[in-house]
Amino acid sequence: MSSSPSRLLQWGFLATVLGVSTLVGAMAFSKPTLKSTHNWKRDGGVSRAPAPTEAEIQSALRSVKDAELNLNIVDLGLIYEARQSKPGHVDILMTLTTPSCPFGNAIVQDVRKALFALPGLNTADLRVTFEPAWSWDRVPEEVRKSMIQGATAHAH
């Protein structure tokens, strides 16, 4: 795996601005151990509840946070697609901020927990991709401004 200088600069900037203890070198050179495809079934059998709405699915995904950045994965732009392809089944296409994200496995497990907390969801397929690579452009401008304001407030 190679990391571009701009990718390292993004993380270095983030670590500086937010005071995040990110080990840029370790992230740049460690190998990911994250499984890219997950096919999940509800534990304990099929739920007979009505299938969740798209809004309920988005809300569940918003409850999952990136532990390092303390932002939910939807606002971070990590969810590329979340759709119910049939009642009771959801397909998720997502990414992580970097292929060697130290919280990748935890985020994936938190997505699973959040989805199956929804009554009526019986199966889910999650695919983790790094094409296209995540960038700060995926974070809405209002969220980026809020992050900068929060970092500035903590610096004083």
C-alpha positions as CSV (number, residue, x, y, z in Angstrom):
1,M,0.0,0.0,0.0
2,S,1.3,3.4,-0.8
3,S,0.2,6.7,0.6
4,S,0.4,9.9,-1.3
5,P,2.1,12.9,0.3
6,S,-1.2,14.8,0.1
7,R,-2.9,12.0,2.1
8,L,-0.3,12.3,4.8
9,L,-0.6,16.0,4.8
10,Q,-4.4,15.7,5.3
11,W,-3.8,13.6,8.4
12,G,-1.0,15.7,9.7
13,F,-3.2,18.8,9.4
14,L,-6.0,17.1,11.1
15,A,-3.8,15.9,14.0
16,T,-2.4,19.4,14.4
17,V,-5.8,21.3,14.2
18,L,-7.8,18.9,16.3
19,G,-5.1,17.7,18.6
20,V,-5.8,14.1,17.5
21,S,-3.0,11.7,18.4
22,T,-2.7,10.2,15.0
23,L,0.4,8.3,14.1
24,V,0.7,9.3,10.5
25,G,3.7,7.0,9.8
26,A,1.9,3.9,11.3
27,M,-1.2,4.6,9.2
28,A,0.8,5.1,6.1
29,F,2.7,1.9,6.3
30,S,0.5,-0.6,8.2
31,K,-1.5,-3.2,6.2
32,P,-5.2,-3.3,6.5
33,T,-6.7,-6.4,8.1
34,L,-10.3,-5.4,7.4
35,K,-12.6,-7.8,5.6
36,S,-14.1,-5.9,2.6
37,T,-17.5,-7.8,2.3
38,H,-19.9,-8.6,5.1
39,N,-23.2,-10.6,4.7
40,W,-25.1,-10.4,7.9
41,K,-28.3,-12.0,9.2
42,R,-30.3,-10.9,12.3
43,D,-29.3,-13.0,15.4
44,G,-32.2,-14.9,16.8
45,G,-34.3,-15.4,13.7
46,V,-36.4,-13.3,11.4
47,S,-38.1,-10.1,12.6
48,R,-41.8,-9.8,11.6
49,A,-41.8,-6.1,12.2
50,P,-42.3,-3.8,9.2
51,A,-39.2,-3.0,7.3
52,P,-37.4,0.2,8.4
53,T,-37.7,3.3,6.3
54,E,-34.8,4.9,4.6
55,A,-34.8,7.7,7.2
56,E,-34.6,5.1,10.0
57,I,-31.6,3.5,8.3
58,Q,-29.9,6.8,7.9
59,S,-30.6,7.6,11.5
60,A,-29.1,4.3,12.6
61,L,-26.0,4.9,10.6
62,R,-25.7,8.4,12.1
63,S,-25.4,6.8,15.5
64,V,-22.1,5.2,14.5
65,K,-19.1,7.4,15.2
66,D,-15.5,7.4,14.1
67,A,-13.9,7.2,17.6
68,E,-10.9,9.2,16.5
69,L,-12.7,12.1,15.0
70,N,-15.9,11.8,17.2
71,L,-18.1,12.4,14.1
72,N,-20.8,10.2,12.8
73,I,-19.9,8.2,9.7
74,V,-22.7,9.8,7.6
75,D,-21.5,13.4,8.2
76,L,-17.9,12.2,7.7
77,G,-18.9,11.1,4.2
78,L,-18.0,7.5,4.8
79,I,-21.3,6.1,3.6
80,Y,-21.3,6.1,-0.2
81,E,-24.6,4.3,-0.5
82,A,-27.3,2.9,1.8
83,R,-30.4,1.4,0.2
84,Q,-33.0,-1.1,1.0
85,S,-33.0,-3.4,-2.0
86,K,-35.9,-5.4,-0.7
87,P,-38.0,-5.2,2.4
88,G,-36.0,-6.2,5.5
89,H,-32.6,-6.1,3.6
90,V,-30.2,-3.2,3.3
91,D,-27.1,-2.8,1.1
92,I,-24.4,-0.5,2.4
93,L,-21.3,0.7,0.4
94,M,-18.9,2.6,2.6
95,T,-15.3,3.6,3.1
96,L,-13.0,4.5,5.9
97,T,-10.8,7.6,6.1
98,T,-7.8,5.5,5.3
99,P,-7.3,1.8,4.4
100,S,-5.3,1.3,7.6
101,C,-7.8,3.1,9.9
102,P,-7.1,1.7,13.3
103,F,-10.9,1.8,14.1
104,G,-12.0,0.1,10.9
105,N,-13.1,-3.2,12.4
106,A,-14.8,-1.4,15.3
107,I,-16.7,0.9,12.9
108,V,-17.9,-2.1,10.8
109,Q,-19.1,-3.9,13.9
110,D,-20.9,-0.7,15.2
111,V,-22.6,-0.4,11.8
112,R,-23.9,-4.0,12.2
113,K,-25.1,-3.3,15.8
114,A,-26.9,-0.1,14.7
115,L,-28.6,-1.7,11.7
116,F,-29.9,-4.7,13.6
117,A,-31.2,-2.5,16.4
118,L,-33.8,-1.6,13.8
119,P,-36.9,-3.7,14.0
120,G,-37.8,-5.3,10.7
121,L,-34.2,-5.4,9.3
122,N,-33.3,-9.1,8.8
123,T,-30.3,-9.1,6.5
124,A,-27.6,-6.6,5.4
125,D,-24.7,-6.7,3.0
126,L,-21.9,-4.2,3.7
127,R,-19.0,-3.6,1.3
128,V,-16.0,-1.5,2.3
129,T,-14.3,0.1,-0.6
130,F,-11.4,2.5,-1.1
131,E,-12.3,3.5,-4.6
132,P,-12.9,6.3,-4.7
133,A,-10.6,7.2,-1.7
134,W,-12.2,9.2,1.0
135,S,-11.3,12.9,1.2
136,W,-12.3,16.0,3.2
137,D,-14.4,17.0,0.2
138,R,-17.0,14.4,1.3
139,V,-17.5,16.2,4.6
140,P,-20.2,18.9,4.3
141,E,-18.9,22.4,4.6
142,E,-20.9,23.1,7.7
143,V,-19.5,20.1,9.5
144,R,-15.9,21.2,8.5
145,K,-16.6,24.7,9.8
146,S,-17.9,23.3,13.1
147,M,-14.8,21.1,13.5
148,I,-12.5,24.1,12.9
149,Q,-14.5,26.2,15.4
150,G,-14.4,23.5,18.0
151,A,-10.6,23.0,17.5
152,T,-10.1,26.8,17.8
153,A,-12.2,26.9,21.0
154,H,-10.2,24.1,22.5
155,A,-6.9,25.8,21.7
156,H,-7.8,28.9,23.8
